Amino acid sequence: MTMSESNSVLIGRKPVMNYVLACITFFHGGAKEISVKARGRAISRAIDVVEVVRRRFLPDVKVARVGIGTDRLSPQDEGSGMTNVSTIEIVLER
């Protein structure tokens, strides 16, 4: 089964509960599987989102798989080299 990209929650700088609400909305909308994605400093926020969804709101949701990796970003200033940024993808299923 392939998961559509629309079932992805991309974690950024907003409060944790904003992303928790997005996850719950996907599941109540009939999604069987969603993906929580983050990179860099947002990784810890992504883990917080998953734990709040699982422990407080939807106890029947399980972590299907976790993928980690590295993105290479082009330099933002002249003279600096490529930058490595850690990434995580946590797939939740109901």
C-alpha positions, 0 to 999 in steps of 0.5 A: 500500500502506498501512502499519498503525500497528502497524509504527511504532517511536516513539523516546523516551529509551531506549537506541538498541539497544532501538529497533534490536531493535524494528525488527529484530523487525518485519522478522523478523516479516514486515513489508515496511515500518516507520516510525521516528517521533520528535520534539524531542530524540529526532530524533537518536536516531531517525537513530542507530537507522536507521543501526545497523539499516541498517549493522550488522544488515540491510544489505538495508533501505533508507530509502524516505522521510523526512518532517519537520514540526512539532507544535504543543503546548498550553502546559504552564504557565499563561501560556505560549503554544503550543510548536512541536516538530520531528518526523521520520518515517523509513520503512524498507523491505526 
